[in-house]
Amino acid sequence: MRQVSETYHKRDLWAKENLNYAQPHFRLEKAARLINEIARGKQCDLLDVGCGPATLKRLLAGNIDYHGIDIAIHDPGPNVIQTDFVETPISFRDKRFDIIIAQGVFEYIGTVQDQKFSEIARLLKNDGTFILSYVNFNHIRRKIYELYNNVQSFDEFHKSLRRFFRVDRVLPTSHHWHHEEPFTERTKNLQMRINLTIPLFSRRFAIEYFFICSSKNR
């Protein structure tokens, strides 16, 4: 299934796309719940890779010190840096992090996927947690967004990820007959609380997956 391209979209496109994510959306809200549960009130440094307009920051508990990087930052600040992390290594002023999250990133990372996994692994503290999302391209009615340049099956992506991290948990963001996140409040509330993979069913009906990983040095 793997379809990989070296066509990378640059700041002009993402500066417009990022504006679509200025308000919290379903996957972002679910990611924030996971992060707050993992932090459990402890003081943590977090790096948001591909942070867009840094909307995630508004949903995190006060004990989490937020840092973000993105190719298109509209409002730069000391903890939010603009950088093209496809062309340059993922980093943030030589810091290492308790939690690193990359959601909606690896579908656009093309031929440098393993390189970026390696860079993130070096930034993650030995007892840290790496959370990332990836579209379920095994969905029975899968949609492939025209901007994606890194399309893989679950097994292909999982195998690559395990070369650099321990994959501790895999859970669907949501399930749906159509390949789209829930949009009614009732369905959102139900899917927000489902944190388990259902054998056979999830592989065909999960919209995206969260992979919750730890350092191989732990």
Secondary structure, DSSP 8 states (H G I E B T S, - for coil): --EE------HHHHHHHGGGGSS--HHHHHHHHHHHHHHTT--EEEEEET-TTTGGGGGS-TTEEEEEEES--SS-BTTEEE--TTTS---STT--EEEEEE-S-GGG-GGGHHHHHHHHHHHEEEEEEEEEEEE-TT-TT----TT--EE--HHHHHHHHHTTEEEEEEEES-B-SSSS---SHHHHHHHHT-----TTHHHHHBSEEEEEEEETT-
